[in-house]
Amino acid sequence: MSGFNYEKDGDGIVTITMDMAGPVNSMSEEFLPLLAETATKLESETGLTGVVLTSAKSTFFAGGDLNMLCQVTDETVETFFHGVEATKAEMRRLEKLPVPIVAAINGAALGGGLELALACNYRIAVNHKSVQLGFPEVTLGLLPGGGGVVKGIYLMGLMAANEYLLEGKRVAPEQAQAAGLIDETVATHEELLPRARAWLLENKDNEAARTQPWDTKGYKIPGGNASHPAVAQMLPVASAMLRQKTRGLLPAPEKILDVAVTALRVDFETAMRVESRGLAYLANTPQAKNMINTFFFQMNQVNGGASRPEGVEKQLTKKVGVLGAGMMGQGIAYVSAMAGIEVVLKDLTQEAAEKGKQYSETLLKKRVDKGRMTEEKAQSVLALITPTASNDDLAGCDLIIEAVFENIGLKHKMTQELEGYLAEGGVWGSNTSTLPITRLAEASAKPENFIGIHFFSPVDKMPLVEIIMGEHTSDLALAKAFDYTQQIRKTPIVVNDSLGFFTSRTFGTYLDEGVRLLSEGVHPVKIDNLGKAVGMPVGPLSVYDEVSLELSRKAAETWKEMGIEDPWGDGSIVRDVVATMVNEHQRGGRHHGGGFYEYAEDGSKKIWPQLLDLYYKPETVVAEQDVKDRLLFRQVIEALKCYETNVLRSVADGNIGSIMGIGAPVWTGGLIQFVNTYGLARFVARCEELTSTYGERFAAPAIVAEKLAAGELLV
């Protein structure tokens, strides 16, 4: 049959090879009819010995149809639930065959792919790095609704299954076998089908081989059911810990735990229905729609090169120069060397450059100590980094990244002195977080080869790079920066030039609004707690301490030198607070002896007592929802302004950049996507309320009303 190739051999073994339309096998509209037809044919077979289920594609099975999941509404959710139940029923028919069925897993089996494999009695996978197994649904705001939660609990027990179900853990075949998700591995693809057939012949008369654990009389869930003392004692703790982690903003983990605990309390079939209800509920939540849209569709768009210029051949970086061996430069050197790129790490002195290289040595040692890298590999990576104080060592670099202080004069000096060491056609990149690239490129002899490459700290951990196009930056320079970013295994977003670009400019509004709330008299602890309650990783005052008030003061001085008095409207309130903290009280931030907080040697912190004397007004009352909306909406509005004025070149870049670069709440799907599920009309109305109470900075950008009038979303 088309889509599922059906072949029976002389031993009575049927091999079903999934080869559905499109690049991967998935739970598309054609899947359920194919599965039902296959089950019917197998049930009517005579002389059947066993069944092998495998794939003709490089992926075993890709899982659910996310387009269909995004379309679930209040009106269609019940139909969706029955569809999930129908799919499970057909998978259950496979489990009830009078012969064993083997899943021969030749490629990735994630989510629905692993659930399909779990409908088989025995699972064999090729032990290759391309074969990943797991349940990533939670990362998209969903749960494994094809039996994954319930069967995961039956196979592994609650504790062991949690890291797969609640964290979306993906593992290689050997780890999956150790966990009990699969039964066996083979070394090569060539061995897979012969081994599957051999196992079937070995077990053709073995009744246990064709009976699933959950259908086995007397079967006990590993670790015990809900009445087991250890499990019963753990459940309240697990629920509280999960709530603390999600802050009540992500419904998927809580629903997964609820279904998992239910599976410990009721019979298998009932648990499976509860799981289906759980998936139907989550598919209809705005959080799931946001996360699917951004983390799947838009992430694929970004990583697929939608922002990369067409018609420019792939640009491979072979030798990169990094100017400045401080916190940013040493991180750039490390990630470049890890990608196999030759690195020249230059500073003013050899000692400073050597110290910068030690950062890589420390990180590599940690990898070796944890068994994630051999000593030989670590040494080969380290050998790629040449620390130096000599300009001559930069000769032949096809890319130089300047990572010195945010001072336009210093950056101009670096460009003028060292640009000539680039190889023919080489590109100069500035790792600046705020300074306009067009202004920085004024010092360049070849502004067409000048581009912004903005890394985030710490470089080795942060997954995003913001690439900034100057007025004269060429497509070739963009392709070079884009390809280098992917070469070092990071996600590139591309934006147009402006002060602060997209990420710094947008994130700055979060800090700004936090300081405004402080100046109004709101308690600083309340401000930070409500920032986290929105879903930001850190409160605005805490993060201001980390990025440093002193840096903010210096940035303001730099902007003034450039003739920019106040780049983002009336910032006098923030300027006054920063001046009071830094100039009058020497509170420059965490790394300057303390800022809004005092920091102890053990890492703990408490509010600087004098801060309350300076700003806290007990009589000030601002509704908690207003505080949360002010902290979130300021960022959303700024992101919309960036899109409206073409600083952002795509909505996808805005959503991915806001989450991966500045820690926008995951549940929003990104600052622009948030508006789509909040509702454009509702967003405009809420902005009007905030504007009337707190000022014009909350006015909704015109693009929202334009999209609303056109009946369109922000896509």
ZIDAGI-V379268 format. One line per field, one symbol per residue. phi: phi as a letter, one per 30 degrees, with the letter a starting at -180 (. if undefined). psi: psi as a letter, one per 40 degrees, with the letter a starting at -180 (. if undefined). burial: # if it has 9 or more other ideal C-beta (glycine too) atoms within 8 Angstrom, else .. A space follows every 50 residues. Layout:
phi: ???
psi: ???
burial: ???
This chain:
phi: .djbdcbccdcicccccdbddjdbdadddddddddddddddddcdcidca bccbbdcdcdacjdddddddcdbedcddddeddddddddddddddcedbd bcdcccaebciedddddddcdbbbbddbddccblbdeddcibbdccjddd dddddciddddeddddcidcbdeddddddjdbcabbdbdddddedddddd ddcdccdddccdedcddidcdeijddddeddeddedddddddddddhicc ddedddddddddddcbdeddeddddddddddddcddddddddeddcdddd ddddjdcdddicdeccdcbccccjcdeddddddddddddicdbcccbdbd dddddddeedddddddddddicaddddeddddddccdaccddddeiddbb cdbcedbddddddddddceddddeidccccdccbdedddddddcdbedcc bcbcdccdedcddcbcccdddcdddddddddddddddcibccccbcdadi hcdddddedddeddddddddjdddddedddddddkddbdddddddddidd ddddddddddddicdbdbidcdddedddddddddbhcdkedbjjbdcccc ddjdbbededddddbdbeddbbeedddddddddeddddddddddciddca deddddddddcbieeeddijddeeddcdjdddddddddddddcbkddcdd eeddddddddiccdb
psi: ihdhhhhhaeeehhhhhhgiiidihifadedddddddddddddeiifhdi hhhaieidhdheaihdddddehiddedddddddddddddddddddeieii hhhgheahgibddddddeeidhhhihgidehiiageddeeeaihefeddd dddddeidddddddddefhhiiddddddeedidiiididdeddddddddd ddfdehdddehideehhehhhheiadehdddddddddddddddddefeeh dddddddddddddediiddddddddddddddddeidddddddddecdddd dddefdehhiehihhhhdhhhhhhfaddddddddddddeehhhhhhadid dddddddddddddddddddeeeiiddddddddeehhhiehddeehehehh hhfaighddddddddddedeeiiheihhhhgiedhhddddedeiegddeh ihghiihhdedheihhhhhidehidddddddddddddefihhihiiiihe bddddddddddddddddddeeihdddddddddddeidiidddddddehdd dddddddddddeehdgdfagedddddddddddddefgeidefeibdiihi deeiiihhdedddddhhdehhhidddddddddddddddddddddeedhei dddddddddddefihdddeiddddddddhddddddddddddddeieeehh iddddddddefiig.
burial: #.####.##..#########...#####.###.######.##..#..### #####.#.########.###.#...##..##.######.######.#.## ###########################...########.########### ########.###.###.#..###..##.#.##.###....###.###.## #.##.#..###..#.#..#.######.#..##.##..##..##..##.## ##############...#..###############.#############. ##....##...#..#.#.########.############.#.#####... .######.###.###.##....#....#..##.##.###...##..#### ####.#.#.######..##.##...################.##..#### ######..#..#.#######.##..#############.########### ######################.#.#######.###.############# ######.###.#...#.#..#.##########....####.#.#####.. ......##..##..##.....#...###################..##.# ############.##############..#..##.###.##.....##.# #.###.##.....#.
